[in-house]
Amino acid sequence: MIRFAIVLIIFTGASFADTLTLDTQPLETSGTGPFTIDFQLDQGDGAVVNSVLLSNFTFVGGGSIDEAPSSTMGGVSVSTGPFSVMLTNSSFLNDIQFAFTPGNSLSFDVTATSNAEPTTPDAFTFAIFDGSTNEIPTTNPNDSFLEIDSPANNSGADTILSGSSGYSVDIAAPTFQPAGTSPVPEPSTLPLIGIAGAILARLSLKRQKHS
């Protein structure tokens, strides 16, 4: 029973990291730039705190991002060395945009908390604007390539991947794979992990004494 309780303590409130990869080569020669990346976190009920961390940006084939945002709104922040972006659901609309030069592909890690709202989920989206200042249309009604809806109303989190739709070039839906890391505890759970580790160590010593 002790071991079972420790497992519950460690994983309560955990967040998980996944890697998104988008083939941006069609944009490179589309002639529809310049392009802007848009990250947005919409607040649901506002009863819980959720955040999304974007990190480990990788550009293959000459792509790049301007690390100075061109637009910010609400609970957003940027870190450098290495570059990362944090969005929190502190406002109804939390949004940040960056100038973007496409290469062959773009990838980045998405680490999102999954605290459940009572009714309406928080929603994170990743979209791209072209030189017309309009979002590139996708098969998602909100024109995002990635949408993550946090748990709400007793349902689990929902991830939606979409490709372009009716655009001048075809852009395939991105892949979204586990980043190969263990669950990342939220800061509030770290002291509990330390306590759990101490309990396990004491149990191990007791077993050694009795053997």
CYANA upper distance limits for C-alpha pairs under 8 A (distance plus 0.5 A):
  1 MET  CA      5 ALA  CA      6.80
  2 ILE  CA      6 ILE  CA      6.89
  3 ARG  CA      7 VAL  CA      6.96
  4 PHE  CA      8 LEU  CA      7.08
  5 ALA  CA      9 ILE  CA      6.86
  6 ILE  CA     10 ILE  CA      6.83
  6 ILE  CA    196 ALA  CA      6.30
  7 VAL  CA     11 PHE  CA      6.92
  8 LEU  CA     12 THR  CA      6.50
  9 ILE  CA    189 THR  CA      8.25
  9 ILE  CA    192 LEU  CA      7.14
  9 ILE  CA    193 ILE  CA      7.85
  9 ILE  CA    196 ALA  CA      8.29
 10 ILE  CA     14 ALA  CA      8.45
 10 ILE  CA    185 PRO  CA      7.94
 10 ILE  CA    189 THR  CA      7.35
 10 ILE  CA    192 LEU  CA      7.31
 10 ILE  CA    193 ILE  CA      6.15
 10 ILE  CA    196 ALA  CA      8.19
 11 PHE  CA    183 PRO  CA      8.21
 11 PHE  CA    185 PRO  CA      7.46
 12 THR  CA    189 THR  CA      8.16
 13 GLY  CA    113 THR  CA      7.94
 13 GLY  CA    114 SER  CA      7.68
 13 GLY  CA    115 ASN  CA      7.33
 13 GLY  CA    185 PRO  CA      7.36
 13 GLY  CA    186 GLU  CA      6.94
 13 GLY  CA    189 THR  CA      7.95
 14 ALA  CA    113 THR  CA      7.21
 14 ALA  CA    114 SER  CA      7.97
 14 ALA  CA    183 PRO  CA      6.77
 14 ALA  CA    184 VAL  CA      6.32
 14 ALA  CA    185 PRO  CA      4.98
 14 ALA  CA    186 GLU  CA      6.23
 15 SER  CA    111 THR  CA      7.00
 15 SER  CA    112 ALA  CA      6.09
 15 SER  CA    113 THR  CA      4.97
 15 SER  CA    114 SER  CA      6.85
 15 SER  CA    183 PRO  CA      6.55
 15 SER  CA    184 VAL  CA      5.75
 15 SER  CA    185 PRO  CA      6.54
 15 SER  CA    186 GLU  CA      7.20
 16 PHE  CA    111 THR  CA      6.01
 16 PHE  CA    112 ALA  CA      6.71
 16 PHE  CA    113 THR  CA      7.65
 16 PHE  CA    182 SER  CA      8.09
 16 PHE  CA    183 PRO  CA      5.58
 16 PHE  CA    184 VAL  CA      6.30
 17 ALA  CA    109 ASP  CA      6.89
 17 ALA  CA    110 VAL  CA      5.94
 17 ALA  CA    111 THR  CA      4.72
 17 ALA  CA    112 ALA  CA      7.43
 17 ALA  CA    178 PRO  CA      6.86
 17 ALA  CA    179 ALA  CA      6.20
 17 ALA  CA    181 THR  CA      7.40
 17 ALA  CA    183 PRO  CA      7.81
 17 ALA  CA    184 VAL  CA      7.99
 18 ASP  CA    109 ASP  CA      6.01
 18 ASP  CA    110 VAL  CA      5.80
 18 ASP  CA    111 THR  CA      7.05
 18 ASP  CA    176 PHE  CA      6.82
 18 ASP  CA    177 GLN  CA      5.87
 18 ASP  CA    178 PRO  CA      4.72
 18 ASP  CA    179 ALA  CA      5.07
 18 ASP  CA    180 GLY  CA      8.39
 19 THR  CA    107 SER  CA      7.26
 19 THR  CA    108 PHE  CA      6.09
 19 THR  CA    109 ASP  CA      4.77
 19 THR  CA    110 VAL  CA      6.58
 19 THR  CA    175 THR  CA      8.38
 19 THR  CA    176 PHE  CA      5.98
 19 THR  CA    177 GLN  CA      5.77
 19 THR  CA    178 PRO  CA      6.52
 19 THR  CA    179 ALA  CA      5.68
 20 LEU  CA    107 SER  CA      5.82
 20 LEU  CA    108 PHE  CA      6.05
 20 LEU  CA    109 ASP  CA      6.73
 20 LEU  CA    110 VAL  CA      7.72
 20 LEU  CA    174 PRO  CA      6.96
 20 LEU  CA    175 THR  CA      6.11
 20 LEU  CA    176 PHE  CA      4.98
 20 LEU  CA    177 GLN  CA      7.14
 21 THR  CA    105 SER  CA      7.42
 21 THR  CA    106 LEU  CA      6.19
 21 THR  CA    107 SER  CA      4.67
 21 THR  CA    108 PHE  CA      7.34
 21 THR  CA    174 PRO  CA      5.90
 21 THR  CA    175 THR  CA      5.80
 21 THR  CA    176 PHE  CA      7.11
 22 LEU  CA    105 SER  CA      6.11
 22 LEU  CA    106 LEU  CA      5.80
 22 LEU  CA    107 SER  CA      6.77
 22 LEU  CA    172 ALA  CA      8.06
 22 LEU  CA    173 ALA  CA      7.57
 22 LEU  CA    174 PRO  CA      4.96
 22 LEU  CA    175 THR  CA      7.22
 23 ASP  CA    104 ASN  CA      6.67
 23 ASP  CA    105 SER  CA      4.96
 23 ASP  CA    106 LEU  CA      7.12
 23 ASP  CA    171 ILE  CA      7.38
 23 ASP  CA    172 ALA  CA      7.30
 23 ASP  CA    174 PRO  CA      7.46
 24 THR  CA     28 GLU  CA      7.26
 24 THR  CA    102 PRO  CA      6.26
 24 THR  CA    103 GLY  CA      6.56
 24 THR  CA    104 ASN  CA      5.87
 24 THR  CA    105 SER  CA      5.32
 24 THR  CA    106 LEU  CA      7.10
 24 THR  CA    171 ILE  CA      7.57
 25 GLN  CA     29 THR  CA      7.83
 25 GLN  CA    102 PRO  CA      7.32
 25 GLN  CA    103 GLY  CA      6.14
 25 GLN  CA    104 ASN  CA      4.77
 25 GLN  CA    105 SER  CA      6.83
 26 PRO  CA     30 SER  CA      6.68
 26 PRO  CA    169 VAL  CA      6.62
 26 PRO  CA    170 ASP  CA      7.28
 26 PRO  CA    171 ILE  CA      6.98
 27 LEU  CA     31 GLY  CA      7.98
 27 LEU  CA     32 THR  CA      7.93
 27 LEU  CA     33 GLY  CA      8.33
 27 LEU  CA    102 PRO  CA      6.87
 27 LEU  CA    103 GLY  CA      8.49
 27 LEU  CA    169 VAL  CA      7.72
 27 LEU  CA    171 ILE  CA      8.48
 28 GLU  CA    101 THR  CA      8.33
 28 GLU  CA    102 PRO  CA      5.91
 28 GLU  CA    103 GLY  CA      6.43
 28 GLU  CA    104 ASN  CA      8.06
 30 SER  CA    168 SER  CA      7.89
 30 SER  CA    169 VAL  CA      7.14
 32 THR  CA    130 ASP  CA      6.49
 32 THR  CA    131 GLY  CA      6.19
 32 THR  CA    132 SER  CA      8.24
 33 GLY  CA    130 ASP  CA      5.67
 33 GLY  CA    131 GLY  CA      4.95
 33 GLY  CA    132 SER  CA      8.47
 34 PRO  CA     99 ALA  CA      8.23
 34 PRO  CA    100 PHE  CA      7.98
 34 PRO  CA    101 THR  CA      7.87
 34 PRO  CA    130 ASP  CA      6.42
 34 PRO  CA    131 GLY  CA      5.31
 35 PHE  CA     99 ALA  CA      6.61
 35 PHE  CA    100 PHE  CA      5.83
 35 PHE  CA    101 THR  CA      7.08
 35 PHE  CA    102 PRO  CA      8.40
 35 PHE  CA    128 ILE  CA      7.24
 35 PHE  CA    129 PHE  CA      6.06
 35 PHE  CA    130 ASP  CA      5.06
 35 PHE  CA    131 GLY  CA      6.48
 36 THR  CA     97 GLN  CA      6.94
 36 THR  CA     98 PHE  CA      5.96
 36 THR  CA     99 ALA  CA      5.01
 36 THR  CA    100 PHE  CA      5.72
 36 THR  CA    128 ILE  CA      6.11
 36 THR  CA    129 PHE  CA      5.47
 36 THR  CA    130 ASP  CA      6.98
 37 ILE  CA     97 GLN  CA      5.97
 37 ILE  CA     98 PHE  CA      5.71
 37 ILE  CA     99 ALA  CA      6.87
 37 ILE  CA    100 PHE  CA      6.65
 37 ILE  CA    126 PHE  CA      7.92
 37 ILE  CA    127 ALA  CA      6.60
 37 ILE  CA    128 ILE  CA      5.16
 37 ILE  CA    129 PHE  CA      6.92
 38 ASP  CA     95 ASP  CA      7.72
 38 ASP  CA     96 ILE  CA      6.48
 38 ASP  CA     97 GLN  CA      5.03
 38 ASP  CA     98 PHE  CA      7.26
 38 ASP  CA    125 THR  CA      8.49
 38 ASP  CA    126 PHE  CA      6.28
 38 ASP  CA    127 ALA  CA      5.63
 38 ASP  CA    128 ILE  CA      6.32
 38 ASP  CA    129 PHE  CA      7.80
 39 PHE  CA     95 ASP  CA      6.27
 39 PHE  CA     96 ILE  CA      5.95
 39 PHE  CA     97 GLN  CA      6.86
 39 PHE  CA    124 PHE  CA      7.91
 39 PHE  CA    125 THR  CA      6.38
 39 PHE  CA    126 PHE  CA      5.33
 39 PHE  CA    127 ALA  CA      7.17
 40 GLN  CA     87 LEU  CA      8.22
 40 GLN  CA     93 LEU  CA      7.88
 40 GLN  CA     94 ASN  CA      6.17
 40 GLN  CA     95 ASP  CA      4.82
 40 GLN  CA     96 ILE  CA      7.02
 40 GLN  CA    123 ALA  CA      8.48
 40 GLN  CA    124 PHE  CA      6.07
 40 GLN  CA    125 THR  CA      5.75
 40 GLN  CA    126 PHE  CA      7.15
 41 LEU  CA     52 VAL  CA      8.47
 41 LEU  CA     87 LEU  CA      7.10
 41 LEU  CA     88 THR  CA      7.59
 41 LEU  CA     89 ASN  CA      6.87
 41 LEU  CA     93 LEU  CA      6.92
 41 LEU  CA     94 ASN  CA      5.62
 41 LEU  CA     95 ASP  CA      6.87
 41 LEU  CA    122 ASP  CA      7.46
 41 LEU  CA    123 ALA  CA      6.06
 41 LEU  CA    124 PHE  CA      4.80
 41 LEU  CA    125 THR  CA      7.02
 42 ASP  CA     89 ASN  CA      7.12
 42 ASP  CA     91 SER  CA      8.35
 42 ASP  CA     92 PHE  CA      6.31
 42 ASP  CA     93 LEU  CA      5.46
 42 ASP  CA     94 ASN  CA      6.65
 42 ASP  CA    122 ASP  CA      6.08
 42 ASP  CA    123 ALA  CA      5.61
 42 ASP  CA    124 PHE  CA      6.88
 43 GLN  CA     89 ASN  CA      5.66
 43 GLN  CA     90 SER  CA      7.91
 43 GLN  CA     91 SER  CA      6.97
 43 GLN  CA     92 PHE  CA      5.24
 43 GLN  CA     93 LEU  CA      6.90
 43 GLN  CA     94 ASN  CA      8.39
 43 GLN  CA    121 PRO  CA      7.94
 43 GLN  CA    122 ASP  CA      5.31
 43 GLN  CA    123 ALA  CA      7.33
 44 GLY  CA     92 PHE  CA      8.07
 44 GLY  CA    117 GLU  CA      7.42
 44 GLY  CA    119 THR  CA      8.35
 44 GLY  CA    120 THR  CA      5.31
 44 GLY  CA    121 PRO  CA      5.28
 44 GLY  CA    122 ASP  CA      4.89
 44 GLY  CA    123 ALA  CA      7.79
 45 ASP  CA    117 GLU  CA      6.57
 45 ASP  CA    118 PRO  CA      7.40
 45 ASP  CA    119 THR  CA      7.14
 45 ASP  CA    120 THR  CA      5.93
 45 ASP  CA    121 PRO  CA      7.43
 45 ASP  CA    122 ASP  CA      8.09
 46 GLY  CA     89 ASN  CA      7.98
 46 GLY  CA     90 SER  CA      8.40
 46 GLY  CA    117 GLU  CA      7.79
 47 ALA  CA    117 GLU  CA      6.61
 47 ALA  CA    118 PRO  CA      7.79
 48 VAL  CA    115 ASN  CA      6.99
 48 VAL  CA    116 ALA  CA      7.58
 48 VAL  CA    117 GLU  CA      6.68
 49 VAL  CA     88 THR  CA      7.85
 49 VAL  CA     89 ASN  CA      6.83
 49 VAL  CA     90 SER  CA      7.91
 49 VAL  CA    115 ASN  CA      7.47
 50 ASN  CA     88 THR  CA      6.38
 50 ASN  CA     89 ASN  CA      6.29
 50 ASN  CA    112 ALA  CA      7.95
 50 ASN  CA    113 THR  CA      6.01
 50 ASN  CA    114 SER  CA      7.18
 50 ASN  CA    115 ASN  CA      6.74
 50 ASN  CA    122 ASP  CA      8.14
 51 SER  CA     86 MET  CA      7.57
 51 SER  CA     87 LEU  CA      6.02
 51 SER  CA     88 THR  CA      4.73
 51 SER  CA     89 ASN  CA      6.89
 51 SER  CA    112 ALA  CA      6.33
 51 SER  CA    113 THR  CA      6.22
 52 VAL  CA     86 MET  CA      6.28
 52 VAL  CA     87 LEU  CA      5.72
 52 VAL  CA     88 THR  CA      6.98
 52 VAL  CA    110 VAL  CA      7.29
 52 VAL  CA    111 THR  CA      6.17
 52 VAL  CA    112 ALA  CA      4.87
 52 VAL  CA    113 THR  CA      7.18
 52 VAL  CA    124 PHE  CA      8.26
 53 LEU  CA     84 SER  CA      7.68
 53 LEU  CA     85 VAL  CA      6.30
 53 LEU  CA     86 MET  CA      5.07
 53 LEU  CA     87 LEU  CA      7.05
 53 LEU  CA    109 ASP  CA      8.39
 53 LEU  CA    110 VAL  CA      6.35
 53 LEU  CA    111 THR  CA      5.54
 53 LEU  CA    112 ALA  CA      6.83
 54 LEU  CA     84 SER  CA      6.03
 54 LEU  CA     85 VAL  CA      5.52
 54 LEU  CA     86 MET  CA      6.84
 54 LEU  CA    108 PHE  CA      7.04
 54 LEU  CA    109 ASP  CA      6.06
 54 LEU  CA    110 VAL  CA      5.42
 54 LEU  CA    111 THR  CA      7.03
 55 SER  CA     83 PHE  CA      7.18
 55 SER  CA     84 SER  CA      5.03
 55 SER  CA     85 VAL  CA      7.11
 55 SER  CA    108 PHE  CA      6.25
 55 SER  CA    109 ASP  CA      5.66
 55 SER  CA    110 VAL  CA      7.34
 56 ASN  CA     82 PRO  CA      8.25
 56 ASN  CA     83 PHE  CA      7.94
 56 ASN  CA     84 SER  CA      7.70
 56 ASN  CA    107 SER  CA      8.33
 56 ASN  CA    108 PHE  CA      5.75
 56 ASN  CA    109 ASP  CA      6.31
 57 PHE  CA     83 PHE  CA      8.00
 57 PHE  CA     84 SER  CA      8.27
 57 PHE  CA    106 LEU  CA      7.85
 57 PHE  CA    107 SER  CA      6.25
 57 PHE  CA    108 PHE  CA      4.87
 57 PHE  CA    109 ASP  CA      7.64
 58 THR  CA    106 LEU  CA      6.37
 58 THR  CA    107 SER  CA      5.66
 58 THR  CA    108 PHE  CA      6.71
 59 PHE  CA     63 GLY  CA      5.54
 59 PHE  CA     64 SER  CA      6.65
 59 PHE  CA    103 GLY  CA      7.22
 59 PHE  CA    104 ASN  CA      8.01
 59 PHE  CA    105 SER  CA      6.41
 59 PHE  CA    106 LEU  CA      5.38
 59 PHE  CA    107 SER  CA      7.15
 60 VAL  CA    103 GLY  CA      6.51
 60 VAL  CA    104 ASN  CA      5.87
 60 VAL  CA    105 SER  CA      5.75
 60 VAL  CA    106 LEU  CA      7.14
 61 GLY  CA    103 GLY  CA      5.26
 61 GLY  CA    104 ASN  CA      5.29
 61 GLY  CA    105 SER  CA      7.53
 62 GLY  CA    102 PRO  CA      7.86
 62 GLY  CA    103 GLY  CA      5.37
 62 GLY  CA    104 ASN  CA      7.75
 63 GLY  CA    100 PHE  CA      8.16
 63 GLY  CA    101 THR  CA      5.69
 63 GLY  CA    102 PRO  CA      5.07
 63 GLY  CA    103 GLY  CA      4.37
 63 GLY  CA    104 ASN  CA      7.54
 63 GLY  CA    105 SER  CA      7.90
 63 GLY  CA    106 LEU  CA      7.95
 64 SER  CA    100 PHE  CA      6.51
 64 SER  CA    101 THR  CA      5.64
 64 SER  CA    102 PRO  CA      7.18
 64 SER  CA    103 GLY  CA      8.02
 65 ILE  CA     98 PHE  CA      7.17
 65 ILE  CA     99 ALA  CA      6.45
 65 ILE  CA    100 PHE  CA      5.06
 65 ILE  CA    101 THR  CA      6.73
 66 ASP  CA     98 PHE  CA      6.48
 66 ASP  CA     99 ALA  CA      5.87
 66 ASP  CA    100 PHE  CA      6.91
 67 GLU  CA     80 THR  CA      8.33
 67 GLU  CA     83 PHE  CA      7.60
 67 GLU  CA     98 PHE  CA      7.43
 68 ALA  CA     98 PHE  CA      7.43
 69 PRO  CA     96 ILE  CA      7.20
 69 PRO  CA     97 GLN  CA      6.06
 69 PRO  CA     98 PHE  CA      5.26
 69 PRO  CA     99 ALA  CA      7.88
 70 SER  CA     96 ILE  CA      8.19
 70 SER  CA     97 GLN  CA      6.08
 70 SER  CA     98 PHE  CA      5.87
 70 SER  CA     99 ALA  CA      7.24
 71 SER  CA     95 ASP  CA      8.30
 71 SER  CA     96 ILE  CA      6.08
 71 SER  CA     97 GLN  CA      5.66
 71 SER  CA     98 PHE  CA      7.78
 72 THR  CA     76 VAL  CA      7.43
 72 THR  CA     94 ASN  CA      8.29
 72 THR  CA     95 ASP  CA      6.20
 72 THR  CA     96 ILE  CA      4.94
 72 THR  CA     97 GLN  CA      7.10
 73 MET  CA     93 LEU  CA      7.60
 73 MET  CA     94 ASN  CA      5.83
 73 MET  CA     95 ASP  CA      5.52
 73 MET  CA     96 ILE  CA      6.87
 74 GLY  CA     90 SER  CA      7.42
 74 GLY  CA     91 SER  CA      6.03
 74 GLY  CA     92 PHE  CA      8.36
 74 GLY  CA     93 LEU  CA      6.72
 74 GLY  CA     94 ASN  CA      4.90
 74 GLY  CA     95 ASP  CA      7.05
 75 GLY  CA     87 LEU  CA      6.20
 75 GLY  CA     88 THR  CA      5.62
 75 GLY  CA     89 ASN  CA      6.94
 75 GLY  CA     90 SER  CA      5.96
 75 GLY  CA     91 SER  CA      6.88
 75 GLY  CA     94 ASN  CA      5.90
 75 GLY  CA     95 ASP  CA      8.22
 76 VAL  CA     85 VAL  CA      7.87
 76 VAL  CA     86 MET  CA      6.12
 76 VAL  CA     87 LEU  CA      5.00
 76 VAL  CA     88 THR  CA      6.93
 76 VAL  CA     94 ASN  CA      6.95
 76 VAL  CA     95 ASP  CA      7.33
 76 VAL  CA     96 ILE  CA      7.22
 77 SER  CA     85 VAL  CA      6.41
 77 SER  CA     86 MET  CA      5.77
 77 SER  CA     87 LEU  CA      7.17
 78 VAL  CA     83 PHE  CA      7.75
 78 VAL  CA     84 SER  CA      6.36
 78 VAL  CA     85 VAL  CA      5.17
 78 VAL  CA     86 MET  CA      6.90
 79 SER  CA     83 PHE  CA      5.91
 79 SER  CA     84 SER  CA      5.67
 79 SER  CA     85 VAL  CA      6.89
 80 THR  CA     84 SER  CA      7.01
 87 LEU  CA     94 ASN  CA      7.26
 87 LEU  CA     95 ASP  CA      8.16
 88 THR  CA     94 ASN  CA      7.63
 89 ASN  CA     93 LEU  CA      8.10
 89 ASN  CA     94 ASN  CA      7.12
 89 ASN  CA    122 ASP  CA      7.93
 90 SER  CA     94 ASN  CA      8.08
102 PRO  CA    106 LEU  CA      8.09
109 ASP  CA    179 ALA  CA      7.45
113 THR  CA    186 GLU  CA      8.25
114 SER  CA    150 SER  CA      6.06
114 SER  CA    151 PRO  CA      6.84
114 SER  CA    157 ALA  CA      7.67
115 ASN  CA    150 SER  CA      7.50
115 ASN  CA    151 PRO  CA      7.19
116 ALA  CA    121 PRO  CA      7.74
116 ALA  CA    150 SER  CA      6.96
116 ALA  CA    151 PRO  CA      5.06
116 ALA  CA    152 ALA  CA      5.46
116 ALA  CA    153 ASN  CA      8.18
116 ALA  CA    154 ASN  CA      8.38
117 GLU  CA    121 PRO  CA      6.06
117 GLU  CA    122 ASP  CA      7.90
117 GLU  CA    150 SER  CA      8.08
117 GLU  CA    151 PRO  CA      6.91
117 GLU  CA    152 ALA  CA      5.11
117 GLU  CA    153 ASN  CA      7.38
118 PRO  CA    152 ALA  CA      5.95
118 PRO  CA    153 ASN  CA      5.71
118 PRO  CA    154 ASN  CA      8.29
119 THR  CA    152 ALA  CA      5.77
119 THR  CA    153 ASN  CA      5.12
120 THR  CA    152 ALA  CA      6.40
120 THR  CA    153 ASN  CA      7.70
121 PRO  CA    149 ASP  CA      6.34
121 PRO  CA    150 SER  CA      5.64
121 PRO  CA    151 PRO  CA      6.45
121 PRO  CA    152 ALA  CA      5.54
122 ASP  CA    149 ASP  CA      6.27
122 ASP  CA    150 SER  CA      5.82
122 ASP  CA    151 PRO  CA      8.47
123 ALA  CA    147 GLU  CA      7.32
123 ALA  CA    148 ILE  CA      6.17
123 ALA  CA    149 ASP  CA      4.96
123 ALA  CA    150 SER  CA      6.85
124 PHE  CA    146 LEU  CA      8.44
124 PHE  CA    147 GLU  CA      6.07
124 PHE  CA    148 ILE  CA      5.60
124 PHE  CA    149 ASP  CA      6.96
125 THR  CA    144 SER  CA      6.45
125 THR  CA    145 PHE  CA      7.98
125 THR  CA    146 LEU  CA      5.99
125 THR  CA    147 GLU  CA      4.97
125 THR  CA    148 ILE  CA      7.04
126 PHE  CA    144 SER  CA      5.99
126 PHE  CA    145 PHE  CA      6.33
126 PHE  CA    146 LEU  CA      5.68
126 PHE  CA    147 GLU  CA      7.21
127 ALA  CA    135 GLU  CA      7.23
127 ALA  CA    136 ILE  CA      7.90
127 ALA  CA    143 ASP  CA      7.19
127 ALA  CA    144 SER  CA      5.00
127 ALA  CA    145 PHE  CA      6.16
127 ALA  CA    146 LEU  CA      7.78
128 ILE  CA    135 GLU  CA      6.11
128 ILE  CA    136 ILE  CA      6.34
128 ILE  CA    144 SER  CA      8.11
129 PHE  CA    133 THR  CA      6.11
129 PHE  CA    134 ASN  CA      5.73
129 PHE  CA    135 GLU  CA      4.64
129 PHE  CA    136 ILE  CA      6.18
130 ASP  CA    134 ASN  CA      6.50
130 ASP  CA    135 GLU  CA      6.91
130 ASP  CA    136 ILE  CA      6.94
135 GLU  CA    143 ASP  CA      7.00
136 ILE  CA    143 ASP  CA      7.09
136 ILE  CA    164 SER  CA      7.43
136 ILE  CA    167 TYR  CA      7.45
137 PRO  CA    143 ASP  CA      5.40
137 PRO  CA    144 SER  CA      8.18
137 PRO  CA    164 SER  CA      6.15
137 PRO  CA    165 SER  CA      6.03
137 PRO  CA    166 GLY  CA      7.32
137 PRO  CA    167 TYR  CA      6.97
138 THR  CA    142 ASN  CA      8.30
138 THR  CA    143 ASP  CA      5.13
138 THR  CA    144 SER  CA      6.79
138 THR  CA    145 PHE  CA      7.25
138 THR  CA    162 SER  CA      6.59
138 THR  CA    163 GLY  CA      5.87
138 THR  CA    164 SER  CA      4.44
138 THR  CA    165 SER  CA      5.07
138 THR  CA    166 GLY  CA      8.24
139 THR  CA    143 ASP  CA      7.28
139 THR  CA    162 SER  CA      6.11
139 THR  CA    163 GLY  CA      6.57
139 THR  CA    164 SER  CA      6.70
139 THR  CA    165 SER  CA      5.99
140 ASN  CA    144 SER  CA      6.60
140 ASN  CA    145 PHE  CA      8.05
140 ASN  CA    162 SER  CA      6.53
144 SER  CA    162 SER  CA      7.35
145 PHE  CA    160 ILE  CA      8.42
145 PHE  CA    161 LEU  CA      6.18
145 PHE  CA    162 SER  CA      5.23
145 PHE  CA    163 GLY  CA      6.64
145 PHE  CA    164 SER  CA      8.26
145 PHE  CA    173 ALA  CA      7.06
145 PHE  CA    174 PRO  CA      7.44
146 LEU  CA    159 THR  CA      7.80
146 LEU  CA    160 ILE  CA      6.27
146 LEU  CA    161 LEU  CA      5.39
146 LEU  CA    162 SER  CA      6.96
146 LEU  CA    174 PRO  CA      8.17
147 GLU  CA    158 ASP  CA      8.47
147 GLU  CA    159 THR  CA      6.18
147 GLU  CA    160 ILE  CA      5.50
147 GLU  CA    161 LEU  CA      7.17
148 ILE  CA    157 ALA  CA      7.62
148 ILE  CA    158 ASP  CA      6.18
148 ILE  CA    159 THR  CA      5.03
148 ILE  CA    160 ILE  CA      6.96
149 ASP  CA    157 ALA  CA      6.05
149 ASP  CA    158 ASP  CA      5.53
149 ASP  CA    159 THR  CA      6.94
150 SER  CA    156 GLY  CA      7.71
150 SER  CA    157 ALA  CA      5.14
150 SER  CA    158 ASP  CA      7.18
151 PRO  CA    155 SER  CA      6.06
151 PRO  CA    156 GLY  CA      5.08
151 PRO  CA    157 ALA  CA      4.91
151 PRO  CA    158 ASP  CA      7.95
152 ALA  CA    156 GLY  CA      7.44
152 ALA  CA    157 ALA  CA      8.24
161 LEU  CA    173 ALA  CA      6.32
161 LEU  CA    174 PRO  CA      6.85
161 LEU  CA    175 THR  CA      8.13
161 LEU  CA    176 PHE  CA      8.49
162 SER  CA    172 ALA  CA      8.04
162 SER  CA    173 ALA  CA      5.12
162 SER  CA    174 PRO  CA      7.56
163 GLY  CA    170 ASP  CA      8.22
163 GLY  CA    171 ILE  CA      6.08
163 GLY  CA    172 ALA  CA      5.13
163 GLY  CA    173 ALA  CA      4.30
163 GLY  CA    174 PRO  CA      7.70
164 SER  CA    169 VAL  CA      8.49
164 SER  CA    170 ASP  CA      6.45
164 SER  CA    171 ILE  CA      5.65
164 SER  CA    172 ALA  CA      7.11
164 SER  CA    173 ALA  CA      7.81
165 SER  CA    170 ASP  CA      7.93
185 PRO  CA    189 THR  CA      6.49
185 PRO  CA    190 LEU  CA      7.19
186 GLU  CA    190 LEU  CA      7.52
189 THR  CA    193 ILE  CA      6.94
190 LEU  CA    194 GLY  CA      7.00
191 PRO  CA    195 ILE  CA      6.88
192 LEU  CA    196 ALA  CA      6.58
193 ILE  CA    197 GLY  CA      6.61
194 GLY  CA    198 ALA  CA      6.81
195 ILE  CA    199 ILE  CA      6.80
196 ALA  CA    200 LEU  CA      6.77
197 GLY  CA    201 ALA  CA      6.70
198 ALA  CA    202 ARG  CA      6.79
199 ILE  CA    203 LEU  CA      6.72
200 LEU  CA    204 SER  CA      6.69
201 ALA  CA    205 LEU  CA      6.87
202 ARG  CA    206 LYS  CA      6.80
203 LEU  CA    207 ARG  CA      6.81
204 SER  CA    208 GLN  CA      6.86
205 LEU  CA    209 LYS  CA      6.83
206 LYS  CA    210 HIS  CA      6.86
207 ARG  CA    211 SER  CA      6.66
